């Protein structure tokens, strides 16, 4: 998204998603900005409970596997439950909509644009791929991007270095800063006075741990993480297979581990 804005393919994050996806103009995405989708603050009615059989997220996965509806059609069927830009709620459909916006704006499939603007510039060691259902016309933007651990770390290094890896500029430093700096009270990390579990913050598809290091992380269910700590100059990649997909206690434990490692190796 940041590269597409720099290239003039997308005007700004303040533009409505329906500018690029008119089919969403009658849905709950009416009036939702690209920025709202980046911050998971769209106000869409979409349940992301992985352990609940009838949650909306499973409809999304079923669409991938069976292709009985496109992701874009699914998004167009959703309703609004709150004012956009006022509350955080993680919803995979928002990332999928961002992928669809990107494809429309650039005129290229997501995998081809990512290869050209990201993967080749990173000097990736290995190929990577998005899962794609045989009957699903849209690319799966919201999950299951497959890469080697070292190449995930290359991505983390690029982000840690303000959008640059070696002598190659991938995205502007200002975009990295904007992407990793929560700009609303409901997005900022904060301690929990009643327990040791802190409230992790969020900004443009990055999770923001509580602390003073300016750290940020890409986090995926079952314990996948790219932890980036610019102040201590440390990037850590974790791949896991947790018994449960997603709990605050597990994330807090992993982040504390990352912070401890970063402190030790930077001494």
N, C-alpha and C positions, 0 to 999 in steps of 0.2 A: 504494500500500500504506500509506504514511504517513497519508494523508488518511482512508482507510478505518478505520485504527486510531483516529484522533482522533474519528471519527464513531461508534465503537463497533460498526462492521460486522465488524471483525476484532478479536479479543481482544488479541493481542499477537504479536510475531514468534516467541515461544516455542511457539506452538501448532503441532501437526503439520499438514502439508498434507492428510492424509487426513481430518481433521475436516471439511474443506470438499469434499474429493474422495474419498468412500468407495471408489470404484473402484480407487484406488491402494493400498488397505490390504494387498493380497496381492502387491504389486510391490516393487521395490527402494526405493520411496519410503516404505515402512512405517517409521515412527519418525523420518522426516525432518521437521525443523521449517521453518517459513516462513523463519526466519533462515538456515538452512543453504542454502536455495535462493537467497536474496538474496546470500549470500556465495560462491556457487558451490562449496559444500563438502558436497554431498549424498552423495558416495560411490557415485553411480550409475555403472553400466557403460555409457558412451556416448562414442563416439569423435567428436571434433570436427575431424578432419583434412580441410580443404576440398579438398585436392588428391588425396585418396585416394578412388577411385571407390566403394568399398564401405563407406566410413565411415558411421556412424549418422546424421550430420548430413544426408546426402543422402536418407536415408529420410524425414527430417522435411520436406525441401523437396518430395520426391515426393508426400508426403501432402497438401501444400498444392496442388500442381498437379493431381493426379489425384483426390484425395479418396477413395482406396481404403481409407483408415482415418482415423479422427479423431485429432487430436493427443492427446486424452485416452486413447484406446485404445492409441496408440503408447506413451505414458508408462506406462500400466498393464502393458505387456509387458516393461518393462525390469527388469533384475536389479541387485542391489547388488554392489559389489566392495570396499567399504571402510566403515569406521565414519563416519557423518555427523558433520560439524563438526570434522574432524581434518586435512583436506587440501584445498587449492584445486585445482580443475580446471574451466576454463571450458567450459560445456556449454549450448548454446542451449535444450535441452529444459527446463532449470531455469527460465528466464525464461517459457517457455510455460506451465509449471505455475503460476507466479505469476499469470499472466494469467487462467488458469482459476479459481484460488482467488479472485481479485478479482471475477470475474463472478458466481461462486456467492455470495460474501459480500454483494455489493451488490445482487444481483438485476437487474443491468443489463449489457448488452453492453459490452465494454471500450471501444469507440470512443465510446459515449454517455457513459460515466462520465468518460473522459478529456476529452471536450469540456466537460462540465459543471464538473468540478473543477479542470481544468488550463487548457485552451485558452482558454476564455472569460475566465478570471481573469487570464491573461497579457496580454489585450488583443491577441491575435494579429492580424497584418495580413492573413494569408491562410488559406484552408482548408488542412487537412491530412488525410491518410488512411492507413489501414492497408491493405496488400494483403489481398485475401480471395479464396481459390480458389472457383470456382463450385460445386464439389462438396464443399468442405471445410466441415463444420458449425461448426468452431471458428475464432475470430479469430487471426490470426498475430501473436502478442505478442512473438516473439523476434527480429524483424528487419523491415527494409523499412518502417519508419514514414516517411512522406513529408511533408516540410515545406520551406518556404523557408528560406534561410540566415538572414535577419533574425529569423524566428520561433524558429529554433533558438537564436539569440543571446539572445532574450528569455527563453527557458527557462534559459539559462546565467546571465543576470543575476539571475533569481529565486533560483537556487541560491546565487550569490555573495552575495546580500543576505540570506542566512539564511532563505529560504522566502518572501520578500516582494518584490513588485515595485510600486514607487510606494507608494500607500496600501493596496494590496490584499494581504492575507495569503493565500498559497496553501497552505502547509504550515508546521508549527511549526519554529522555529529549532532546537529540540532534535532534531527528526527529521533535518534537514540535517546537523547535527553528528554524530549517530549514524551516518548513512549514509556519511559521508566520513572516518571515523576508524577505521582497521583495529584490531580488538580481539583479535587473536590473532597469535602470532608468524608463522604460515605465511601471513598476509595482508599483512604489512608490507613496504614497499619496501626494497630494500637494494642496495648496490653489488656489482659483480662484480669480484673481485680479479684475475681472469684476463683481463678484457677491459674495453672502454669501455661495453659494453652493461649497463645496470643492470637489476635485477629490479623490475618495476613492481608495486606493491601493489594491493590490491583491498578493497572493502567493498560495501555494498548496491548492486550494479550500477554502481558507479563505479570507475574505475581511479585509482590513487593514485601519482603519480610520486615518485621519490626526490628529496628536497630539504627545505628549511626554510620554504617559502612556504605550506604548507598547501594546495597546489594539488590539484585533482582533475579528472578528465576522463571524458566519455562517448566511447567509441571503438568504431568499427564497421569491419568488414573493408573492404579496398580503400581505406583511408585517410580514413574519416569521423571527425571529432572535434569535440567541444565542450570547449574547454580553459577552466578556471575558476581564476583566481588571486585569492583574496580579499585577500591581504596587499598585492598590487600593484594591486588593483582593476581587473583586466583580464579580459575574456572574449574568446576568439578561436574562430571557427568555421572549420573546414577541410572542404571537400568535395574528393574526389579519385577517381582511377580508376587505382590502382596495378596494375602487371602481375601482382603476386602478392597474394593476399588478406590475408596476415597474417604478418609476421616481426618478431622483436624488434628487429632492426637498424633497420627502417623506423620503428617506433614510437619508438624512442629518438631517431632523427634528427628526427622531427616534434616530439617534446616539447622537445628542445634548441632547436629553432627557436622554438617557442612561448615558452619561458622567456626567450630572448634578446629577442624582441619585447616581452614583458611588462616586462622590465627597462628597455629603451630608452624605451618610451612612458610609464613611470611616473616617470622621472627629472625 
